[in-house]
């Protein structure tokens, strides 16, 4: 008579036969669940295909945006010597309008670059209020890129041009956070000291100047100028 098959927990045996090996149990498990596993595999493949498509579209859009912003840059360079030329008003305004529409729709390098170009036009026109706004927007769009401190520094200059020393000091101070990667950080620190000095804040000016040889001892220009200022104010 054929032996009866019995089920004992996770071990299928034939009466007193030995339990199945690990490989046999795994094979049995896969055989019983082959349809479920097949559907799971199809789902994983579908997700991978979707992710690849999304990243591909993203790369394509990013590449297109970069192409646009570099075209804006070429037009800007061409118009730069003529921005204040009344005969080129239409061309300049067209570029302003296009940059104003493009910049808010992009972040990272492309957004910051577009805002910087827009701010550059306003600066050439001595429209410092709009230049400051554009550079501030560029700093936000380009957060965590090398353009963030560049835009902050330029916004500080625009604030200075408007006589807003407090706002300029605030922006220069923000630049100092990028001391390790922003080459103009010592200059920003010196500008803080200079503005404090012009405001009659001698102690604050001295403190700002002393930071330069302390943080940037190898800087031969701004550290030297700061030392001269320290000697002058300490008399």
C-alpha positions as CSV (number, residue, x, y, z in Angstrom):
1,X,0.0,0.0,0.0
2,X,1.3,3.5,-0.8
3,X,2.4,5.4,2.2
4,X,0.1,8.3,3.3
5,X,1.5,11.8,3.0
6,X,1.2,13.8,6.3
7,X,1.8,17.5,7.0
8,X,3.7,18.3,10.2
9,X,4.2,22.0,10.7
10,X,6.4,23.3,7.9
11,X,7.8,19.8,7.2
12,X,6.1,17.6,4.7
13,X,7.1,14.0,5.2
14,X,6.2,10.5,4.1
15,X,5.5,8.8,7.5
16,X,9.0,8.6,9.0
17,X,10.9,10.0,6.0
18,X,13.4,12.8,6.7
19,X,12.1,16.5,6.6
20,X,12.7,18.3,3.3
21,X,16.0,20.2,2.9
22,X,16.1,24.0,2.8
23,X,16.5,23.9,-1.0
24,X,13.5,21.6,-1.4
25,X,11.4,23.8,0.9
26,X,12.4,26.9,-1.1
27,X,11.6,25.2,-4.3
28,X,8.2,24.1,-2.9
29,X,7.5,27.6,-1.7
30,X,8.4,29.2,-5.1
31,X,6.3,26.6,-7.0
32,X,3.2,27.3,-4.9
33,X,3.6,31.1,-5.2
34,X,4.8,31.4,-8.7
35,X,1.9,33.4,-9.9
36,X,2.2,35.9,-7.1
37,X,5.9,36.3,-7.6
38,X,5.4,36.7,-11.4
39,X,2.9,39.6,-10.8
40,X,5.3,41.1,-8.3
41,X,8.2,40.9,-10.8
42,X,6.0,42.5,-13.5
43,X,5.2,45.3,-11.1
44,X,8.8,46.0,-10.2
45,X,9.7,46.1,-13.9
46,X,6.8,48.5,-14.5
47,X,8.0,50.8,-11.7
48,X,11.5,50.8,-13.0
49,X,10.3,51.7,-16.5
50,X,8.3,54.6,-15.1
51,X,11.2,55.8,-13.0
52,X,13.6,55.7,-16.0
53,X,11.0,57.6,-18.1
54,X,10.6,60.2,-15.4
55,X,14.3,60.7,-15.0
56,X,14.8,60.8,-18.8
57,X,12.1,63.5,-19.2
58,X,13.7,65.4,-16.3
59,X,17.1,65.3,-17.9
60,X,15.6,66.4,-21.2
61,X,13.8,69.4,-19.6
62,X,16.9,70.3,-17.7
63,X,19.0,70.2,-20.8
64,X,16.4,72.4,-22.6
65,X,16.3,74.9,-19.8
66,X,20.1,75.1,-19.8
67,X,20.0,75.8,-23.6
68,X,17.5,78.5,-23.1
69,X,19.4,80.2,-20.3
70,X,22.7,80.2,-22.2
71,X,20.9,81.7,-25.2
72,X,19.7,84.4,-22.8
73,X,23.3,84.9,-21.7
74,X,24.5,85.3,-25.3
75,X,21.8,87.9,-26.0
76,X,22.7,89.7,-22.7
77,X,26.4,89.9,-23.7
78,X,25.5,91.3,-27.1
79,X,23.2,93.9,-25.6
80,X,25.3,94.8,-22.5
81,X,27.2,97.7,-24.2
82,X,23.9,99.0,-25.6
83,X,21.6,98.6,-22.6
84,X,21.4,102.4,-22.1
85,X,21.1,103.0,-25.8
86,X,17.6,104.3,-26.5
87,X,17.6,102.7,-29.9
88,X,17.9,99.3,-28.3
89,X,15.1,99.8,-25.8
90,X,12.8,97.3,-27.6
91,X,15.5,94.6,-27.6
92,X,16.4,95.1,-24.0
93,X,12.8,95.1,-22.8
94,X,12.1,91.9,-24.8
95,X,15.0,90.2,-23.0
96,X,13.7,91.5,-19.6
97,X,10.2,90.2,-20.3
98,X,11.5,86.8,-21.4
99,X,13.8,86.4,-18.4
100,X,11.1,87.6,-16.0
101,X,8.8,84.8,-17.4
102,X,11.5,82.2,-17.4
103,X,13.3,82.6,-14.1
104,X,10.3,82.0,-11.7
105,X,9.7,78.6,-13.4
106,X,13.1,77.2,-12.7
107,X,15.3,76.5,-9.7
108,X,18.9,75.6,-9.2
109,X,21.5,76.9,-11.6
110,X,19.1,77.7,-14.4
111,X,16.8,79.8,-12.3
112,X,19.7,81.6,-10.5
113,X,21.5,82.3,-13.8
114,X,18.3,83.8,-15.3
115,X,17.7,86.0,-12.3
116,X,21.4,87.1,-12.4
117,X,21.1,88.1,-16.0
118,X,17.9,90.0,-15.2
119,X,19.6,91.8,-12.3
120,X,22.6,92.6,-14.5
121,X,20.3,94.5,-16.9
122,X,18.7,96.4,-14.0
123,X,22.1,97.3,-12.6
124,X,23.2,98.7,-15.9
125,X,20.1,100.8,-15.9
126,X,20.9,101.9,-12.4
127,X,17.6,100.4,-11.3
128,X,19.1,99.2,-8.1
129,X,15.8,98.3,-6.4
130,X,14.8,95.8,-9.1
131,X,18.4,94.6,-9.3
132,X,18.4,93.8,-5.6
133,X,15.0,91.9,-5.9
134,X,16.3,89.9,-8.8
135,X,19.6,89.0,-7.0
136,X,17.7,88.0,-3.9
137,X,15.4,85.8,-6.0
138,X,18.5,84.3,-7.6
139,X,20.0,83.5,-4.3
140,X,16.8,81.6,-3.3
141,X,16.5,79.8,-6.6
142,X,20.2,78.9,-6.6
143,X,20.3,77.7,-2.9
144,X,23.1,75.2,-2.4
145,X,24.7,76.1,-5.7
146,X,27.8,78.3,-6.2
147,X,25.5,81.1,-7.4
148,X,23.8,81.6,-4.0
149,X,26.7,83.6,-2.4
150,X,27.4,85.4,-5.7
151,X,23.8,86.6,-5.8
152,X,23.8,87.5,-2.1
153,X,27.0,89.6,-2.6
154,X,25.5,91.4,-5.6
155,X,22.2,92.0,-3.7
156,X,24.3,93.6,-0.9
157,X,26.0,95.9,-3.4
158,X,22.6,96.9,-4.8
159,X,21.4,97.6,-1.3
160,X,24.4,99.8,-0.7
161,X,23.7,101.7,-3.9
162,X,20.3,102.5,-2.4
163,X,21.9,103.7,0.9
164,X,20.5,100.8,2.8
165,X,23.5,99.9,5.0
166,X,21.6,97.6,7.3
167,X,20.3,95.4,4.4
168,X,23.8,95.4,2.8
169,X,25.4,94.2,6.1
170,X,22.7,91.5,6.3
171,X,23.5,90.2,2.8
172,X,27.2,90.4,3.3
173,X,26.9,88.5,6.5
174,X,25.0,85.8,4.7
175,X,27.9,85.5,2.3
176,X,30.3,84.7,5.2
177,X,28.5,81.4,5.7
178,X,30.1,80.3,2.4
179,X,33.6,81.3,3.7
180,X,35.1,77.9,2.6
181,X,33.9,78.0,-1.0
182,X,33.2,81.7,-1.8
183,X,36.3,83.5,-2.9
184,X,34.9,86.9,-2.2
185,X,34.0,86.1,1.4
186,X,37.0,88.2,2.8
187,X,35.8,91.1,0.7
188,X,32.3,90.7,2.1
189,X,33.7,90.7,5.6
190,X,35.7,93.8,4.8
191,X,32.6,95.5,3.5
192,X,30.8,94.8,6.7
193,X,33.6,96.6,8.6
194,X,33.6,99.5,6.1
195,X,29.8,99.9,6.5
196,X,29.9,99.7,10.3
197,X,32.7,102.3,10.2
198,X,30.7,104.7,8.0
199,X,27.8,104.3,10.4
200,X,30.0,105.4,13.2
201,X,30.0,102.0,14.9
202,X,33.7,101.9,15.7
203,X,33.7,98.8,17.9
204,X,31.6,96.8,15.4
205,X,33.9,97.9,12.6
206,X,37.0,96.8,14.5
207,X,35.4,93.4,15.3
208,X,34.5,92.9,11.6
209,X,38.0,93.9,10.4
210,X,39.7,91.6,13.0
211,X,37.8,88.6,11.7
212,X,39.6,88.9,8.3
213,X,43.2,88.0,9.4
214,X,41.7,85.5,11.8
215,X,39.6,83.6,9.3
216,X,41.7,84.3,6.2
217,X,45.3,84.7,7.3
218,X,46.6,83.8,3.8
219,X,44.6,86.5,2.1
220,X,47.2,89.1,1.0
221,X,44.8,91.8,-0.1
222,X,41.8,92.1,2.3
223,X,43.7,90.9,5.4
224,X,46.3,93.6,4.7
225,X,43.7,96.3,4.2
226,X,41.9,95.1,7.4
227,X,45.2,95.4,9.4
228,X,45.6,99.0,8.2
229,X,42.0,99.8,9.2
230,X,42.6,98.2,12.7
231,X,45.7,100.3,13.2
232,X,43.9,103.4,12.1
233,X,40.8,102.9,14.3
234,X,42.8,101.8,17.3
235,X,44.7,105.1,17.5
